[in-house]
Amino acid sequence: MNELLLWALSVRQPWTNLIVWGLKDIEIRTWVTNYRGLLLIHAGATLDRFGMVRFPMATIPMGAIIGSVKLVDIVRFTRRTWKEWGDRHLDIGRFPTDRELYGWILEDPRPFAKPIPYKGLQKLFKVESKPVRQALAARN
């Protein structure tokens, strides 16, 4: 089994589901990382209530790793890219001028067959979990 280090990003629902289903391929963040590659997607312990109104879902896994993507790039948003990529990041709000925002470009979304309970953290966090490794191996 490949023992490479695994990294995860915690995202609130419904955005987590939309990412692993391939319906949202840009995640909005206020920070950057040099990391590129496989990224586990963790469904956080809280909901984005506004997002749930826009994207109601019957099944909402929370507090679990639900799939993976590849983080391929990070781009600083401008007014132009904010508007042009709206159907990819799914935020319908105005472009914020009080802080910099970054679009994390995601590819190859792959949901797991079942959510794997795991405690999330802020920023990128390391994941050491045999069930997660087994879920990744089962997809290949």
Secondary structure, 3 states (H helix, E strand, C coil): CCCCCEEEEEEEECHHHHHHCCCCCEEEECCCCCCCEEEEEEEEEEECHHHHHHCCCCCCCCCEEEEEEEEEEEEECCHHHHHHCHHHHCCCCCCCCCCCCEEEEEEEEEEEEEEEECCCCCCEEEECCHHHHHHHHHHC
